[in-house]
Amino acid sequence: MIIVHHLNESRSQRVLWALEELGAPYEIKPYLRDPVTRLAPPELRAVHPLGKSPVITDGDIVVHESGAIIDYLITHAGQGRLRPALDHADYPAYLQWMHYAEGSAMLPLMLNMYVGRLKEAGAPLHPRINSEIANHLGFISGELEGRTFLLGEDLSGADIQMSFVPEVARAMGKLDPFPNITRWLNAMHARPAYQAALAKGGPYSMGA
């Protein structure tokens, strides 16, 4: 049985969504952020030394990093769903999106969050950070032109992995100039599996 070690208000929400899309059985072991520091509780270190979420256990197997988790779930429970075949023309794009989500797209958003905590001291960095956020969101928006999802009309694991990017961008008030991304995000949030994951995972302000 797959156990999702689920931290509230975190990237592990998309792991629950992937499992709901796949219809795979799983259990949730919930963890709550410290209300002051917003950090994960130390109990997560008993699951993985980094003490972070998402992380899943599948028997003796421990998988961390959301992209690796989603790929693992699709490989073991997908039965051909949510991923193009290796020889399909869309597979290179699928692979790109799976790595791009955390490898590049999230970086300026995370910098915006952390530098924002510096208040006036961080002000000189914001023009460059905002430029990079707009650059990445513009790229994503262009790729979505004429498409419901990243690879066309069908949802894939790439959309699930990438979903955290527009959720964070919207929470930061950065999505208004990019209606293609807003439309894509709304299409993802409207899916029954997404709604089921929200119901099971608990409050998730970025899923509003």
N, C-alpha and C positions, 0 to 999 in steps of 0.2 A: 504493500500500500504506500502510495506517495504521500508524504507529509510536507506541507508547506509551512515553514516557520515564518509566519506572517507578521510583519511590523506595520502598525497603523500608519497611515499617511506616507506610504513608501512605494518604491518600485515593485514590491511584491504583489501589488494589486493586479498588475498585468499578467503575473503568473497565474493567479486565480482565474483571470479571464481566459487565458490560453487553455486551461484545464476544462473550463466550462464549454468552450468552443469544441474541444475534442470529445467531450462527454466522458472523460476519464475519471475513475474514482479517486478520491483524495480526501485527506483530512487536513484541518487547519489547526496549527498550534499558535495561538496569538501571543504577541508581545506588544507592550506599550512603550512609547517614547517617554523619556523623562520630561515632565511638564516644563521644567526650567531650561535644561540644556538642549532638549529636543533630540538627544542621542538615544541610540538603542540601549536596552538594558543589558547588564553584564551576562545575563543568562544565555544570551545568544552565543557567547564564546564557548559554551559547552557543546554547541553544534558545529561551529567552525571557528578557527582561531581569530579570524578578523572581527568576529562579533557583529556582523552586519547582515542585513536582509536585502534582497531575497536569498534564501537558501532552501533547498529541498533535500529530504532524505528519501531514498527508495531502497528499503532494506538496509544493506551496509554501504550503499552508495550515497555520497554527499556531493551535491552539485551547487556551486554558488555562481554569481554573475547572471543577471537576468537573461542576457542573450544566450549563454550556454544552457541555462535552464529551459528556455523556450525551445531551443534546438533539440535538447535531450527529449523533451516531452513529445515534440512532433515526430522525432525519429522512432520513439518507442511506442507511442500511442496514436500517431497520426493516421496510419494506414493510407498514406498517400494524400492526406488532407493538409491544407495550410502551407504547403511548400511545393514549388515546381519540381519536376523530376530533374535529376542532375544534367540530363542532356537537353532540357527544354531551353528555349531562347531566353526565357525570363529568369533562369536560375542565377546568372551573374548579377543581375540587378537585385534579386532577392538577397543574395549574399552581401552585396554592398550595403543595403539598408540595415541588415542585421548588425553589421559592424559600425556603420556610420552613427547609429543612434547614440551610443555612449562614447565612441572613439572621437567624434568631432562635434556633433550637433549639441550635445549637452554641455560641453565645456564652457562656452560663453554664458550660458544660462546659470551655471553653477558659479562662475566668476561674478556675475551680476549679484547673485544672492550673497556671496561672502564679502565682496567689496562693499556692498550696500551697508553691511554692518559696521564699516569703518566710518560711516557718515562723511563729514567734510574731508577727512583725510583721504578717502577713496575717490573724491570728485574728479581728479585728473585722469583717472582710468576709465571713467564711464563713457566718454565719447568713443574710445576704441572698442570697448565691450559692446556698446549699443550698435556700432557699425558691424561687428562680427555677428551679433544676433540677427540683424537685418539681412546680412549676407546669407546666412544659413536658412533663415525662414524664406527668403526669396528663392533660394534654390529648391527647397521643398515645394513651395507653391508652384513653381514652374513645372516641376515633375508631375504635379497633380492635375495640371490643366487637361480638361477633357476626360478625367478618370474619377471614378468613385473612390478607389483605393490605389495604393502605390503601384500595384502591378496591373491594374485594369479594373474590371468590374467585380472581381472576387477578392474577398479578404484573404490575407496570408499572414504568416507569422511575422513578416516584416512590418505590417501595420501594427500588430500587437506590440512588438519591440519598440517601434517608433512612437507609440501613442503617448508615452510619458513626456516627450519633447513638446508637442503642442499643448499638453495639459499644463506644464510648467510655464510655458510662454504665455498662455492665456491668464494664468494666475498672476503673472507679472505685468499684465496689461499690454502685451506686445503683439497680439494677434489681429487687431483691428485692420491694419493695412493688407491683410492676407486672407481674403474671403475663401480662397480655395482650401486653405488649411482649416478654417472654421467649419466649412462644409464637410470636409473629411472627418474632423473630430466629432462633429454631430452625428455623422453616419456610424462611426464606431460606437459612440455612447448609446445609440438607439438600438443596438443589437441585443436581443434577449439574453445572450450569454454574458454580455458585459453587465447588464442589469442584475443578473443572477450572481455574478461575482461581487458586485457592490453589496448586495443583500447579505452575502455570506462573510465578506471581508470587514464589514463595519464602516463607520464614517470615513469618507475620503473626499475631502473638500475639492480636490482637483478633478473629481469625477462629476461635479455639479453641472 
